[in-house]
Amino acid sequence: MGVTQVEAVPRRTRAHAGPSAAACVLVGAVSGLAWGAAFRAFMAEIAGGASRFEWYGTFVAVLGAAVITGALLGLAEYFRRTGGRRHWRWLARAPRRSAILPRTKPGARLAQFTQGLGGGAIAIAIVAVAGGFAVSGRGPLWGRIACGILTLAVIGGAIATVPAVGGIRLALDQPRGVWVATLAASCIAVLCLATSIPFRRVERPAEAPTQPLEDGGAR
């Protein structure tokens, strides 16, 4: 007479699917591209008929810089969610690409010193870091308050620039003017929120759950 015996099945650990570095970088790059296109639209509205679209100036200096910035901040998010890395917080300097690449355009540096062109990109890069630190929830409170005030001042200045540079067609009592002002303010705010990633607290990866497999055998 046979004896039926149920064998115990060892518990196996199924790997917990964590964030993918490639996915974070891709999402960051696409988001950066969308941001760059939106900010380029703001620049075109401000300049009006004087705005010119060029292959290098538009697709490398503006959109290319935005894609690189977004990709680096996406990488920062991956590092933040997976325990951090050595010196990974230096990725908070990613918005500097938006100030550096436009200066590689032929004649850009001369125009910056003689006409003041390009100074806006530098200011945006600086305020992105300041605003990111302000909303990160880390660091001295007084420092975050100071950076927050600076960020709000720059956003207010960008809004005031709309009618000052765009003229009566972009007056803030006109729908078009309010739209352009909203576009400028939201672009700066979104960049600050993205740049807050390297300043935020690191998340420790959760341990992989242990689950029994339900396959068994009988003899």
Secondary structure, 3 states (H helix, E strand, C coil): CCCCCECCCCCEECCCCCCCHHHHHHHHHHHHHHHHHHHHHHHHHHHHHHCCCCHHHHHHHHHHHHHHHHHHHHHHHHHHHCCCCCCHHHHHHHHHHHHHHHHHCCCHHHHHHHHCCCHHHHHHHHHHHHHHHHCCCCCCHHHHHHHHHHHHHHHHHHHHHHHHHHHHHHCCCCHHHHHHHHHHHHHHHHHHHHHCHHHCCCCCCCCCCEECCCCCCEC
